[in-house]
Amino acid sequence: MLALSRKKGEALIINNNIEVTVLEVKGDQVKLGIQAPREVPIYRNEVYEQIQAANKEAMTEQTPENLGKLFKN
């Protein structure tokens, strides 16, 4: 992991097309602004983990009984 120090208003560039700027620092919270191409998905870690878990669950083997339950709802 690369650890960098930045002050309010300072930025860093990732992969030549993503810019992360420190917008505000308040106590133990940091507000970041992210400029990236529209096709680059950006998620908070906890949301990303929920998406991954839902995708994994969706890929489980479906039995006829489970599919029947799905279509009844």
Phi and psi in radians as a Rosetta constraint file:
Dihedral C 1 N 2 CA 2 C 2 CIRCULARHARMONIC -1.600 0.35
Dihedral N 2 CA 2 C 2 N 3 CIRCULARHARMONIC 2.229 0.35
Dihedral C 2 N 3 CA 3 C 3 CIRCULARHARMONIC -1.959 0.35
Dihedral N 3 CA 3 C 3 N 4 CIRCULARHARMONIC 2.194 0.35
Dihedral C 3 N 4 CA 4 C 4 CIRCULARHARMONIC -2.168 0.35
Dihedral N 4 CA 4 C 4 N 5 CIRCULARHARMONIC 2.585 0.35
Dihedral C 4 N 5 CA 5 C 5 CIRCULARHARMONIC -1.755 0.35
Dihedral N 5 CA 5 C 5 N 6 CIRCULARHARMONIC 2.307 0.35
Dihedral C 5 N 6 CA 6 C 6 CIRCULARHARMONIC -2.385 0.35
Dihedral N 6 CA 6 C 6 N 7 CIRCULARHARMONIC 2.604 0.35
Dihedral C 6 N 7 CA 7 C 7 CIRCULARHARMONIC -1.839 0.35
Dihedral N 7 CA 7 C 7 N 8 CIRCULARHARMONIC 2.908 0.35
Dihedral C 7 N 8 CA 8 C 8 CIRCULARHARMONIC -0.906 0.35
Dihedral N 8 CA 8 C 8 N 9 CIRCULARHARMONIC 2.290 0.35
Dihedral C 8 N 9 CA 9 C 9 CIRCULARHARMONIC 1.577 0.35
Dihedral N 9 CA 9 C 9 N 10 CIRCULARHARMONIC -0.228 0.35
Dihedral C 9 N 10 CA 10 C 10 CIRCULARHARMONIC -1.543 0.35
Dihedral N 10 CA 10 C 10 N 11 CIRCULARHARMONIC 2.723 0.35
Dihedral C 10 N 11 CA 11 C 11 CIRCULARHARMONIC -2.357 0.35
Dihedral N 11 CA 11 C 11 N 12 CIRCULARHARMONIC 2.985 0.35
Dihedral C 11 N 12 CA 12 C 12 CIRCULARHARMONIC -2.421 0.35
Dihedral N 12 CA 12 C 12 N 13 CIRCULARHARMONIC 2.708 0.35
Dihedral C 12 N 13 CA 13 C 13 CIRCULARHARMONIC -1.994 0.35
Dihedral N 13 CA 13 C 13 N 14 CIRCULARHARMONIC 2.352 0.35
Dihedral C 13 N 14 CA 14 C 14 CIRCULARHARMONIC -2.087 0.35
Dihedral N 14 CA 14 C 14 N 15 CIRCULARHARMONIC 2.214 0.35
Dihedral C 14 N 15 CA 15 C 15 CIRCULARHARMONIC 0.978 0.35
Dihedral N 15 CA 15 C 15 N 16 CIRCULARHARMONIC 0.565 0.35
Dihedral C 15 N 16 CA 16 C 16 CIRCULARHARMONIC 1.116 0.35
Dihedral N 16 CA 16 C 16 N 17 CIRCULARHARMONIC -0.061 0.35
Dihedral C 16 N 17 CA 17 C 17 CIRCULARHARMONIC -2.439 0.35
Dihedral N 17 CA 17 C 17 N 18 CIRCULARHARMONIC 0.146 0.35
Dihedral C 17 N 18 CA 18 C 18 CIRCULARHARMONIC -2.181 0.35
Dihedral N 18 CA 18 C 18 N 19 CIRCULARHARMONIC 2.178 0.35
Dihedral C 18 N 19 CA 19 C 19 CIRCULARHARMONIC -2.047 0.35
Dihedral N 19 CA 19 C 19 N 20 CIRCULARHARMONIC 2.221 0.35
Dihedral C 19 N 20 CA 20 C 20 CIRCULARHARMONIC -1.994 0.35
Dihedral N 20 CA 20 C 20 N 21 CIRCULARHARMONIC 2.112 0.35
Dihedral C 20 N 21 CA 21 C 21 CIRCULARHARMONIC -2.054 0.35
Dihedral N 21 CA 21 C 21 N 22 CIRCULARHARMONIC 2.393 0.35
Dihedral C 21 N 22 CA 22 C 22 CIRCULARHARMONIC -1.376 0.35
Dihedral N 22 CA 22 C 22 N 23 CIRCULARHARMONIC 2.007 0.35
Dihedral C 22 N 23 CA 23 C 23 CIRCULARHARMONIC -1.600 0.35
Dihedral N 23 CA 23 C 23 N 24 CIRCULARHARMONIC -0.648 0.35
Dihedral C 23 N 24 CA 24 C 24 CIRCULARHARMONIC -2.778 0.35
Dihedral N 24 CA 24 C 24 N 25 CIRCULARHARMONIC 2.526 0.35
Dihedral C 24 N 25 CA 25 C 25 CIRCULARHARMONIC -2.219 0.35
Dihedral N 25 CA 25 C 25 N 26 CIRCULARHARMONIC 2.092 0.35
Dihedral C 25 N 26 CA 26 C 26 CIRCULARHARMONIC -2.332 0.35
Dihedral N 26 CA 26 C 26 N 27 CIRCULARHARMONIC 1.844 0.35
Dihedral C 26 N 27 CA 27 C 27 CIRCULARHARMONIC 1.075 0.35
Dihedral N 27 CA 27 C 27 N 28 CIRCULARHARMONIC -2.114 0.35
Dihedral C 27 N 28 CA 28 C 28 CIRCULARHARMONIC -1.727 0.35
Dihedral N 28 CA 28 C 28 N 29 CIRCULARHARMONIC 0.233 0.35
Dihedral C 28 N 29 CA 29 C 29 CIRCULARHARMONIC -1.912 0.35
Dihedral N 29 CA 29 C 29 N 30 CIRCULARHARMONIC 2.483 0.35
Dihedral C 29 N 30 CA 30 C 30 CIRCULARHARMONIC -2.189 0.35
Dihedral N 30 CA 30 C 30 N 31 CIRCULARHARMONIC 2.236 0.35
Dihedral C 30 N 31 CA 31 C 31 CIRCULARHARMONIC -1.724 0.35
Dihedral N 31 CA 31 C 31 N 32 CIRCULARHARMONIC 2.182 0.35
Dihedral C 31 N 32 CA 32 C 32 CIRCULARHARMONIC -1.960 0.35
Dihedral N 32 CA 32 C 32 N 33 CIRCULARHARMONIC 2.529 0.35
Dihedral C 32 N 33 CA 33 C 33 CIRCULARHARMONIC -1.928 0.35
Dihedral N 33 CA 33 C 33 N 34 CIRCULARHARMONIC 2.354 0.35
Dihedral C 33 N 34 CA 34 C 34 CIRCULARHARMONIC -2.176 0.35
Dihedral N 34 CA 34 C 34 N 35 CIRCULARHARMONIC 2.128 0.35
Dihedral C 34 N 35 CA 35 C 35 CIRCULARHARMONIC -1.905 0.35
Dihedral N 35 CA 35 C 35 N 36 CIRCULARHARMONIC 2.130 0.35
Dihedral C 35 N 36 CA 36 C 36 CIRCULARHARMONIC -2.614 0.35
Dihedral N 36 CA 36 C 36 N 37 CIRCULARHARMONIC 2.773 0.35
Dihedral C 36 N 37 CA 37 C 37 CIRCULARHARMONIC -1.019 0.35
Dihedral N 37 CA 37 C 37 N 38 CIRCULARHARMONIC 2.591 0.35
Dihedral C 37 N 38 CA 38 C 38 CIRCULARHARMONIC -0.990 0.35
Dihedral N 38 CA 38 C 38 N 39 CIRCULARHARMONIC -0.555 0.35
Dihedral C 38 N 39 CA 39 C 39 CIRCULARHARMONIC -1.361 0.35
Dihedral N 39 CA 39 C 39 N 40 CIRCULARHARMONIC -0.061 0.35
Dihedral C 39 N 40 CA 40 C 40 CIRCULARHARMONIC -1.617 0.35
Dihedral N 40 CA 40 C 40 N 41 CIRCULARHARMONIC 1.957 0.35
Dihedral C 40 N 41 CA 41 C 41 CIRCULARHARMONIC -1.274 0.35
Dihedral N 41 CA 41 C 41 N 42 CIRCULARHARMONIC 2.443 0.35
Dihedral C 41 N 42 CA 42 C 42 CIRCULARHARMONIC -2.293 0.35
Dihedral N 42 CA 42 C 42 N 43 CIRCULARHARMONIC 2.135 0.35
Dihedral C 42 N 43 CA 43 C 43 CIRCULARHARMONIC -2.307 0.35
Dihedral N 43 CA 43 C 43 N 44 CIRCULARHARMONIC 2.619 0.35
Dihedral C 43 N 44 CA 44 C 44 CIRCULARHARMONIC -1.186 0.35
Dihedral N 44 CA 44 C 44 N 45 CIRCULARHARMONIC 2.591 0.35
Dihedral C 44 N 45 CA 45 C 45 CIRCULARHARMONIC -0.971 0.35
Dihedral N 45 CA 45 C 45 N 46 CIRCULARHARMONIC -0.758 0.35
Dihedral C 45 N 46 CA 46 C 46 CIRCULARHARMONIC -1.145 0.35
Dihedral N 46 CA 46 C 46 N 47 CIRCULARHARMONIC -0.595 0.35
Dihedral C 46 N 47 CA 47 C 47 CIRCULARHARMONIC -1.234 0.35
Dihedral N 47 CA 47 C 47 N 48 CIRCULARHARMONIC -0.739 0.35
Dihedral C 47 N 48 CA 48 C 48 CIRCULARHARMONIC -1.029 0.35
Dihedral N 48 CA 48 C 48 N 49 CIRCULARHARMONIC -0.753 0.35
Dihedral C 48 N 49 CA 49 C 49 CIRCULARHARMONIC -1.120 0.35
Dihedral N 49 CA 49 C 49 N 50 CIRCULARHARMONIC -0.656 0.35
Dihedral C 49 N 50 CA 50 C 50 CIRCULARHARMONIC -1.132 0.35
Dihedral N 50 CA 50 C 50 N 51 CIRCULARHARMONIC -0.720 0.35
Dihedral C 50 N 51 CA 51 C 51 CIRCULARHARMONIC -1.101 0.35
Dihedral N 51 CA 51 C 51 N 52 CIRCULARHARMONIC -0.783 0.35
Dihedral C 51 N 52 CA 52 C 52 CIRCULARHARMONIC -1.076 0.35
Dihedral N 52 CA 52 C 52 N 53 CIRCULARHARMONIC -0.751 0.35
Dihedral C 52 N 53 CA 53 C 53 CIRCULARHARMONIC -1.130 0.35
Dihedral N 53 CA 53 C 53 N 54 CIRCULARHARMONIC -0.734 0.35
Dihedral C 53 N 54 CA 54 C 54 CIRCULARHARMONIC -1.139 0.35
Dihedral N 54 CA 54 C 54 N 55 CIRCULARHARMONIC -0.699 0.35
Dihedral C 54 N 55 CA 55 C 55 CIRCULARHARMONIC -1.127 0.35
Dihedral N 55 CA 55 C 55 N 56 CIRCULARHARMONIC -0.721 0.35
Dihedral C 55 N 56 CA 56 C 56 CIRCULARHARMONIC -1.118 0.35
Dihedral N 56 CA 56 C 56 N 57 CIRCULARHARMONIC -0.752 0.35
Dihedral C 56 N 57 CA 57 C 57 CIRCULARHARMONIC -1.111 0.35
Dihedral N 57 CA 57 C 57 N 58 CIRCULARHARMONIC -0.675 0.35
Dihedral C 57 N 58 CA 58 C 58 CIRCULARHARMONIC -1.171 0.35
Dihedral N 58 CA 58 C 58 N 59 CIRCULARHARMONIC -0.402 0.35
Dihedral C 58 N 59 CA 59 C 59 CIRCULARHARMONIC -1.535 0.35
Dihedral N 59 CA 59 C 59 N 60 CIRCULARHARMONIC -0.052 0.35
Dihedral C 59 N 60 CA 60 C 60 CIRCULARHARMONIC -1.155 0.35
Dihedral N 60 CA 60 C 60 N 61 CIRCULARHARMONIC 2.684 0.35
Dihedral C 60 N 61 CA 61 C 61 CIRCULARHARMONIC -1.091 0.35
Dihedral N 61 CA 61 C 61 N 62 CIRCULARHARMONIC 2.271 0.35
Dihedral C 61 N 62 CA 62 C 62 CIRCULARHARMONIC -1.688 0.35
Dihedral N 62 CA 62 C 62 N 63 CIRCULARHARMONIC 2.198 0.35
Dihedral C 62 N 63 CA 63 C 63 CIRCULARHARMONIC -1.614 0.35
Dihedral N 63 CA 63 C 63 N 64 CIRCULARHARMONIC 2.814 0.35
Dihedral C 63 N 64 CA 64 C 64 CIRCULARHARMONIC -0.963 0.35
Dihedral N 64 CA 64 C 64 N 65 CIRCULARHARMONIC -0.619 0.35
Dihedral C 64 N 65 CA 65 C 65 CIRCULARHARMONIC -1.138 0.35
Dihedral N 65 CA 65 C 65 N 66 CIRCULARHARMONIC -0.785 0.35
Dihedral C 65 N 66 CA 66 C 66 CIRCULARHARMONIC -1.130 0.35
Dihedral N 66 CA 66 C 66 N 67 CIRCULARHARMONIC -0.708 0.35
Dihedral C 66 N 67 CA 67 C 67 CIRCULARHARMONIC -1.133 0.35
Dihedral N 67 CA 67 C 67 N 68 CIRCULARHARMONIC -0.665 0.35
Dihedral C 67 N 68 CA 68 C 68 CIRCULARHARMONIC -1.062 0.35
Dihedral N 68 CA 68 C 68 N 69 CIRCULARHARMONIC -0.719 0.35
Dihedral C 68 N 69 CA 69 C 69 CIRCULARHARMONIC -1.116 0.35
Dihedral N 69 CA 69 C 69 N 70 CIRCULARHARMONIC -0.696 0.35
Dihedral C 69 N 70 CA 70 C 70 CIRCULARHARMONIC -1.079 0.35
Dihedral N 70 CA 70 C 70 N 71 CIRCULARHARMONIC -0.776 0.35
Dihedral C 70 N 71 CA 71 C 71 CIRCULARHARMONIC -1.396 0.35
Dihedral N 71 CA 71 C 71 N 72 CIRCULARHARMONIC -0.263 0.35
Dihedral C 71 N 72 CA 72 C 72 CIRCULARHARMONIC -1.337 0.35
Dihedral N 72 CA 72 C 72 N 73 CIRCULARHARMONIC -0.470 0.35
